[in-house]
Every structure is written in C-alpha cells, then in structure tokens.
Amino acid sequence: MPQRPPNTTTPAPIPSPRPDAIRVEGAREHNLKNVTLDIPKKAITVFTGVSGSGKSSLVFDTIAAESQRQLNETFSSFARHRLPHHGQPAVDRLANLSVAIVVDQKRLGGNARSTVGTATDIQALLRLLFSRVATPHVGEATVFSFNNVEGMCPACEGLGSIAAVDVDALLDRAKSLNEGAIRHPLFDVGTARWKRYVLSGYFDNDKPLDAYSPEEWELLLNAEALKPPHPLKGWWASSRYEGLIPRFERSFLRGKSDEELAADTALSAVVTRGPCPACHGARLKPEVLRARIAGRNIAELTALSITALHGALREVQGPVAAPIVVAACERLGQLVGLGLGYLTLDRQTATLSGGESQRVKMLRHLGSSLTDLTYVFDEPSTGLHPRDVAQLNALLVRLRDKGNTLLVVEHDPQVIAIADHVVDMGPGAGVDGGHVVFQGPISGEGGLMASETLTGQCLRRRGAPKAAVRAPGGWLPLHGVTLHNLRNVSVDIPRGVLTCVVGVAGSGKSSLINGAFARRHPEAVCIDQRSLGGSRRANIATYTGIADPIRHLFARANRVGASLFSTNSDGACPACKGLGETQLDMAFMDTLVSVCEQCRGRRFRDEVLGYRLRGKAIDEVMAMQASEARGFFTEPEIHATLERIERVGLGYMSLGQPLSTLSGGERQRVKLATELRDNARIFIFDEPTTGLHLADVDRLLALMNALVDDGATLLVIEHNTDVIRQADWVIEMGPSAGAEGGHVTFQGTPAELAADKRSVTGPFLGM
C-alpha cells in the first residue's frame, strides 16, 4: 500500500485494528480528507451525507475496490486477465477486510435471451418442474429452454419476436427508383446497392412505385436470387438479383440483437419487431408448449406476474413436485418482498431500471449459505414505495443475521433507522466534504438523531401534510388511456400546481405520466434519470453549453484561436490526448492508470496553460466549482447558466466534472438546469429525489415551488414522503402492481390522502 509522506512532527500512535471491525486509515480517494475510522463487522452500517460528501468514495472506491482487488490477486494470471481490474485506492491501510460483494444500481443488461427468470434461476426450476410432472411428457428439462436448440422455436430462434422490414417506412411509393424511392442511406441514388435494382432490367426506373403492377411489386420486394435475363449496361456479369426484403433480412437483420438494431438509427427507422408468427411470443416449439401443469404451459406461467405465479405454483401438489415448488416459491416470495411482484419472469433484464436491477441482484445472495461476507449496497430503497422499504429492511436484517457485514449508502430515513452503526460524511459536498462528521448509533444519547450534523437535524424534523394548497388554474384532461397495465383510465391533471403521482412500483405511474400524458402534451419537459450521453470527455461545461463561450473569452483575451482551449482539439496534451491520464495495459495485472507526466494531469499543452483570463489558466477555470465560477464570470450567458446550476443544488460541482461520474439524481438536476432557460410551462419529474440527502430534498422542493409560483405546472412521480406532503394535489395509482394496478385509486390533497384508510401511501404521510 502507498505510504503517507513523512511528517516533521511525531504522529500520534494509531491503535491496532479491532478484530471485529474493518479498519480504514488515511483514505484520500477523490475528496476524502485523510479519513480514519473503524466500521463494525457483522452489523449494518449506513453511510449518510449530502450528495458529493464522499460516501461512495469511501465505501465503493476505497473499501469495496481494495477488497475486490486483493481477491482477484488470489486467482491465476489467466483468470485475472479476464476479471474486472481494480486500481489501488489512495489509502494508507485497510485491515480486516472480507470478500466484498457490490450490489449496485447498474442495470443488468444482457441480450434478448436474458430474462428475470434466467437471471434469478427460477426459470431453471420451472423447466425441472415441467420435465417431472407436466403432461404430456415431452422430454427433459433442456427441452423447455428457449436458449436450447431442442426446445427453441425455429422461426425466431427462441427470441419470441422477429425483426421485419417495414415496407411503408422503407419505400416512398410516390417516387421512382431514380428519384430515390428506397429510403435507406445504403440504397441512395448512385450507390452500388441502388444499382442492383435500376440496372437489373426488371423495372422502369422513372416509374413511381405506386404505379407498379402486383407482379412488379412482388419482384421488387420478395424475389429470391435470380439471374436477370436482360440487365442494363453496367450490371455485374456474375451477380444475381434479389428482392429488397430477403436482401435486408440476409444483410442487415440476421443475427442482430434488439440493442444492435436500435443502435443503427438508419436501420431501426425501416425495421419493426413484433411477436413471432410461429410461436406468438412463447419462444418454444409447439410440441413443447403442449406440456401443461394445471392447464398452463411454461410460457403461460412465465407471463404471469410474479405474485400471481407464486400463488399458482403453491397449488401444485405431489411428492415429486413438492421440493421444486418449495424452492421456486421461496425465491418468488423474496421477489415479492423486494417489491417486484409486478414483474414477469419473461421480462427482459435489459428493460429493468437501476433500482429493479439492484433488487434482482439481491435475490442471488439471499439464498446463499456463505457467511462472513461484506455486502455493499448503493441506495437499495431507490424506486421503492414506503410500504416496500419495510420489506427491504427485513431482507437486509436477514443478510446481517447470517453473519455478514452490510455497508449501505442511503438517504431514506426508513433504511437509516435499522442501522446498527451510522457514518455521516460531510459537512458539505465536493471540496467541502470528505470528513467523517459523525459515527455511532442512530438513536439514544450521543446518537445521530441527537447530533447537530445536517443529517441529524433533518432526521429530527417531522413534516405534516400541506394544509394551504394552491388552487388549480384549470385542468388538463387525460381520458381513455390504455397502455401497459392501464385500461381505459381517465383522470384530470390540475394546471399551475405541484401534483405528485404516487403508488407502489409497477402501479402504472410512469405509464400514465411518462407514457400517455407526455405523448398528448409533447411540449412538456421530461426530467428523468437516463444517461446524459456523450463520451468520457463530456463534462458539466460542455453539456450545459458554457464551454464554447469560455473558450472564446480565452481566445479574445489572448488573440489566439478558440480551439486551443479544447481538450478535444488543438490544445490537447499530445501525450494523453487531453484526458489528463495515461493507461498502460499490464496484461493479467491491473491496468496501470497514472497522471500524465507531460501535462501533469492538466490536460492541455504547456503553451496553452500560459494563456490567462483574469489571471486564471483554462485548466484552473475548469477546476472551479460552479458556485465559485459564478463570481468569476460576469458575462450574461455564462453567469445565467451557472446561476441555474447552483439553483438546482449543484454548485459544488466543478465545470470539468465528467458526466460519467454523476448519480441519477445529479443527472436529473443537470438536465433541469439546462431546461430552465427555455421557459417551459409543464415539467415532468421522474423520482427526482433519487440520490438526494434530506437537506437536498428541501432545496429541490424550494426550486419546484418557485417554478409553480412562476406559472409552471409540475407533475412529479415520487415515493419520498417529504415531497408528497408538500404537494398541492396527489394522484394515487394502484391498488397494487402489474395486473392488480393500473387504476386511479385517489385524487385530492395530501391531507385528504393521509386520512384515506384505503390508501397504500396515506399511512406513511404522518411518519
């Protein structure tokens, strides 16, 4: 491990690490300020603090990273070369580490063959069950796998859907071939593929396609490989003619995943994906689908919600079925307990949200008999209704009671309440954070609840439902909505107020607002948690549009070209290409990442760093926090943008902060900062409190109220009770999730919701 530089004074002796605690000494990763602490083992330790205070730097980038790095070193060089590489964190010493398992919010991903059933191994149990007790008997367990050639539908190869050419999108029937009737760039007029049709001799190339005879249409679209009898000059002697559809399927569609098709924008514009006409989405051969248990085949069971499937399997009787049913029902029950009862086993993992992915990952560990592990969770309550957080807590306690150590980064008071130990980071964010401001129990004398830290103060505060609510300035009707689990739903959205849309996960909130409402009101600005895009070079300045004005200010002040002040252009350090660091592939060892020796991490050429604007070099400006930069720049365009960044609570971020390092909540606020300039009248927020400390929620509420006071209409999909209490109007979806949801179960004020005994959300508003 790297050693701290020698000190001129004699340091106080550091006590030996307790055997029952993880010892961290001198952690300096990112903004950590030489942090030293003991974390009790076989306990739940929750790490709190504002966004950017250093929680993730301590838990993920220091403790978990070093545990995984040392574990990887125990494998052979062959295995290590294929495992994720973890650099050595900036810390003096870590003692008493156990194997760390990180359960984060990264999406499970996977291709079209990866489903909730395959990811949780429940699909394997169902296959085994069908091979033992289904009638008629059609074979062993492998026959019931859509990923095995023995069982998969041959037409769609087990995908359940097929990609097909959308003829209406591909062809402009009003045009001729010479006028560019084929709407795909690879078939543009003059290209080689275009010549395959105009030189074939089969068509009048100046004739509009809508004038083609049925025979010509068939020839253009569906003809198999033919040798043209009378090709025009320029035709290739050895070539054969082929219709557009078989050519597209052979050249562009065969073997392509949904992700690959979606990535090709030109291709996805002319291709549709629909249910396989042979298996109708069941993925399996007809003879396999004849095997049934209690009247259902395996595809019909996996299409049930997890809650419904759990109930259906419990009805399956018999000594052969019993042990398989018990194992499957245990896992299904755990998914229900994690608030995922609305999912189906045939749901593709790539479509799961970050919170859903994290909870599916949790299931893998709940049934494990391994102990003395360190589980690291990244805000596991994300996306969960307060009702489901209680079930999540029970599962976390269960993991601890098996003899494991749990490190949980979290903001939700319900999760913080079950902590055996709390580490509060702060006192602020960015350069103002990086210290342990409290460590100890949650309650009692000397506990976090009694402390004067920002977290302690917020936890002591108990809000009440808003009494004086704003009156709507009109209504936005949304009638007859049928989408996903919504069936002919009608609701009126109030104008000019803050409306919260609540309900358990899967109840239909997003379908109603992000789906139906957003489609009918395209002028609405949607602020969600999706990636901001861009390469690893993209940062706050480039995304918000102030990078170019800053470069031009430097250029005018120094009478040089603006491209000199871009790390993507002429000013970039030639050694690191403007990244500020170099990477050396060490084969089976960790990739060696080091600060660029030529630019010393400053990313620009030396001569560029000699240019100044008001006494600052370009790298110094990009290292400024937004709040500091707001005082540095007086130019209206830059100043206004920085003011918006600070207004949304991101004043602690540097202008050069890479977008790839932002949390989901930070991404939303960066998007909001860019949207505030456009004077939008309708805003849709999708769980905006994700990743926010309780104090940051207050700041967000102040911003939302300011938008409403300025005449905007806000629709907020949210589980956070602090936000719900301060709404003017609440729409609750439910009563449950999936097929048991999709109804508007309540409309009214927060106080009315708190008093509604039928509400799932109401009881939590008094907490």
Secondary structure as UniProt FT lines:
FT   TURN            19..20
FT   STRAND          21..27
FT   TURN            30..31
FT   STRAND          35..40
FT   STRAND          44..48
FT   TURN            51..52
FT   HELIX           55..58
FT   HELIX           59..64
FT   HELIX           65..72
FT   TURN            73..74
FT   HELIX           77..80
FT   TURN            81..82
FT   STRAND          93..95
FT   STRAND          100..103
FT   TURN            112..113
FT   HELIX           116..120
FT   HELIX           122..133
FT   HELIX           141..144
FT   TURN            146..147
FT   TURN            149..151
FT   TURN            154..158
FT   STRAND          161..165
FT   HELIX           167..170
FT   TURN            173..174
FT   TURN            177..180
FT   HELIX           185..187
FT   TURN            189..190
FT   HELIX           192..198
FT   TURN            205..206
FT   HELIX           209..211
FT   HELIX           214..222
FT   TURN            233..234
FT   TURN            237..238
FT   HELIX           244..248
FT   HELIX           249..253
FT   TURN            254..255
FT   HELIX           258..263
FT   HELIX           265..268
FT   TURN            269..270
FT   STRAND          271..275
FT   TURN            277..281
FT   HELIX           286..289
FT   STRAND          292..293
FT   TURN            294..295
FT   HELIX           298..302
FT   HELIX           306..313
FT   TURN            314..315
FT   TURN            319..321
FT   HELIX           322..337
FT   TURN            338..339
FT   TURN            341..342
FT   TURN            345..346
FT   HELIX           349..351
FT   HELIX           354..366
FT   STRAND          374..378
FT   TURN            380..383
FT   HELIX           386..401
FT   TURN            402..403
FT   STRAND          405..409
FT   HELIX           413..416
FT   TURN            417..418
FT   STRAND          421..426
FT   HELIX           430..432
FT   STRAND          435..440
FT   TURN            445..446
FT   HELIX           448..450
FT   HELIX           454..460
FT   STRAND          475..483
FT   TURN            484..485
FT   STRAND          486..494
FT   STRAND          498..502
FT   TURN            505..506
FT   HELIX           509..510
FT   HELIX           511..517
FT   HELIX           518..520
FT   TURN            522..523
FT   STRAND          525..527
FT   TURN            536..537
FT   HELIX           540..544
FT   HELIX           547..558
FT   HELIX           562..565
FT   TURN            567..571
FT   TURN            574..578
FT   STRAND          581..584
FT   TURN            587..588
FT   STRAND          592..595
FT   TURN            597..601
FT   HELIX           606..609
FT   TURN            614..615
FT   HELIX           618..622
FT   HELIX           626..632
FT   HELIX           636..647
FT   TURN            648..649
FT   TURN            651..652
FT   TURN            655..656
FT   HELIX           659..661
FT   HELIX           664..675
FT   HELIX           676..678
FT   STRAND          682..686
FT   TURN            688..691
FT   HELIX           694..709
FT   TURN            710..711
FT   STRAND          713..717
FT   HELIX           721..725
FT   STRAND          729..734
FT   HELIX           738..740
FT   STRAND          743..748
FT   HELIX           750..755
FT   TURN            757..758
FT   HELIX           762..766
//
